[in-house]
Amino acid sequence: MKKFKEFIIAVLLIAFTVSVVLLIYNRTSTRLSRDLAKRMAEISPRGGPPETIEGLRQAIALYEDQIERNVKEGAQTGVYWKILAMRLADRNMHNDALDALERAIYFNSEDAVLYYLTGVSAGSVAKSIVGFSANASNDREQFFNLSEKSYLRALELDITYTRPMYGLGVLYTFELDRPSDAIVQLERYLQIQTSDISAMFVLARAYFMAKNYEKAIEIYERISNRSKDKNIKEEALINRDFIQGMRYE
């Protein structure tokens, strides 16, 4: 008899707990629906169809499950386009990759990685334009412009994201002839990625282009001191000696 009473008490406690949880969930769901309805009503333009907060709340509650499904499907679709873009870029199909990235950004406009990938593909497309049409020069400029803006947007979304910094450094140095801008990005990059030899080479080149020969020499010597690769050390020292020779001509 005692065990039976304990069982009944346990069942009642479980039922009570479930009731409390459902009550809290319903109140939270109602509050969220009400808040969303209020926001929708506030942003509706004047002269639009009459939308009361209560009417909107009821519509939201009615279609809440469907809305949630659509949100999840949209997120999954965005991931699909992102994966597709990366695979296309891996195969050097950068025009197609840009189309896929545009769709991915449509579904997730604040993903810094998407803008970085756009910068890479746009730069590659620009370099592939070799003059098949009368507008080749303009087309190349437009794609380089897209590359730059995409890298910058990626950094707006994540100021610690190093890949766009390096991408901009390469773009400014080798494509746009803007060594001063390259130096800013590469110095930032190397503050984080302190042992990246490739970035050091690009930075030394940018300093050379900016006619800051002392700095270029300093970086080539840094590369020579840090690298264990014989060929890399030799290349750095050759570049250093070349600049030093220029100074005394």
N, C-alpha and C positions, 0 to 999 in steps of 0.2 A: 504493500500500500504506500509505503514511504517513497519507494522508487517511482511509483506512478505519479505521486504528487510532484516529485522533483522533475519528472518528465514534462508534466503539464506546465510547470513554472518555466522550464527552459523553452518550451514552445511559445508561451506567451511573451517571453523576453525577446525571442527572435522575431515574432510578429510585430512587437512594439518597435524594435530596431528598424525593421524593414519599412514600417509606416513612417518613422521619423525621416529616414533616408529619402523615401519617395516624396515626402512633404517638402524637404529642403530642395530636392531636385526640381520639383514642380515650381517652387517659388523662384529658384534661380533662373529656370528656363523662362518663366513668365517675365521676370525682371529684365532678362536679356532681350526678349522679344519686344518688351515695352521700350527699352532704351533704343533699340534699332529702329523701331517705328518712329520714335521721336526724332531721331537723326534724319530719317528719310523725309519726314514732314518738314523739318527745318530747312533742308537743302532743296526742296521742291521750288521751282520758279513761280513767281507770281503769275496769275492768270492760267496756271496749269489746272488739271482736273482736281476737284475737291478730294483731298486725302486726309481723313481724320486719323488721329493717332490710334484710336480704338480700332478703326477699320483696318489700318495697316497691321496692327498687332495681331488681329485675327487672321489676316492673310499670311503673315509670317508663321504663325503657329500651324496653319493648315499645310503650308508647303515647306516647313522647316526641314523635314527629312530629305525631301527632294533637293532643297538648296544645299544641304550638307553633302549629299552624293555628288552634286555638280561641282562643288568646291574640290572634293577629293579627286574627281575625275580630271578636273582642270590641272591640279597639281601633278597628277600622274602623267598627263599629256605633256606638260612642260618638261618633266624629267626625260620622257621619250625623245623629245626634240633635242634636248641637251646631249644625250648619249649619241644620237644620230649625228649631230654636228661634230662631235669629237671624233667619231669613227671616220667621217668624211674627211676631216682635216688630217687625220693620221695617214690617209691615202692621197694627200695633196689635192683633194677635190675641194678647193677653198671657195669657189663660187657657189657650189651646192651647200657647203658648210655655212656660208653666210645666210642663205635662205633658211636653213634649219635654225640657225641662231636667232634670226628675226622672229621666228615662231616661238622659240623658247623664251625669248624676252617678253613676248606678248603675254605669256602665262606667268612669268616671274620677272618683273621689271627691276628688281632690286638684288639680283644675284650678281655679285661682282665678277664671278668666274665667267659668266656669259659675256660680259663686256671685254674681259681680257682675251677670251677666245676670238671674239669679233675683231679685236685689234690685231691679233696674229693673222687671221685669215684675210682681213682687208689689206694688210701690208703685203702679204704674199700675192694677192690678186693684183695689186698695184705694180709690183715688180714683174709680173708676168705679161703686162701690157707693153708690147714692143713696137707698136706702130702699125697695126693692121688696118686701122681706120683713121680718118681725118681728125677724129676727136680723141685720139689716143692720149694726147698730152693732158687734156681736160679730164678724161676718165682716170688716168693715173693719179692726178692731183686729188680728185674726189675720193678715191680709195685710200690714199695716204691721209687725207683729212679725216675720213671715217676711222681709220686706225688710231690716229692721235686722240680723237674725241672719245673713242671707246676705252682706251687705256686710262684717260683722265677720269672718265665716269667710274671705272672700276676703282680708282683711288678715292674718288668721292665717297663711294660706298664703304670702302675699307682702306683707311690711310696706312695700315701696316702691311698691305698686300704687296709683296716684293716683286712678283712677276711683271705687273704693269710698269713698275719703275724701270726694270731692266729693258722691257719692251720699248719704252719711250726713249731710253738712253740709246739703244741701237737705232731706232727710227730717226731721232734727231741727228745722230752722228753720221750715219751712212746714207740716209735718204733725203733728209730735209736741210742739211747743211746748217744746223742750228746747234753748234757745239756748247754754247753757254747753257742752253736749256738741258742738253744732255748731261752736262756736268752736275747740275742740280739734282737730277733724278738718280744718277749713278752714285753720287756721294751719299745720298739717302739710302740707296740700296746697299752699299757696302758698309754702312753703319750697322746694318742688320745681318747681311750675308758677308761677313768679314773675310772669308777665305775663298771667295769666288774669283778665280784667276781670269776667267773669260771676261767678267765685268771689269776687272782691272785693266785688261788690254783695251777695252772699248773706252774706258775713262782716260787712259793715257793718250789714246788717239784723239779724243775730244779736246784735251788740254793742248795737244800739238796743233790741232786745227785752230784753236783760240789763241795760238802763239804764246801760250804760257809754257815755255820750254822747260823751265826749272821744275814745274810740277810734273810734266810729262816724264822727265828724267827720273824724278823721285819715285814715280809709280812703277816705271820699268825696273828700277833697282829693287823695289819692294817685291815685284813678281819674281825676280831672279833669286832673292833671298828666301822666299817662302816656298817656291816650287821645288819638288824633288825630281821633276821630269827634266831630263837633260835637254831635250829639244825645246821645251818651253823656256828654260833658263837661257839657252843660246839665242832664241828669238828675241827675248826681252833685252838682252845685252846688245844685240845687233841694232835694235831700234834705239836704245839709249846712245850707243856710239854714233849712230847716224845723226841724231839731234845734236849731240855734243860737237860733231864735225861741222854742222851748219852754223853753230854759234861762232866758230872761229874762222869762217870763210870771209 
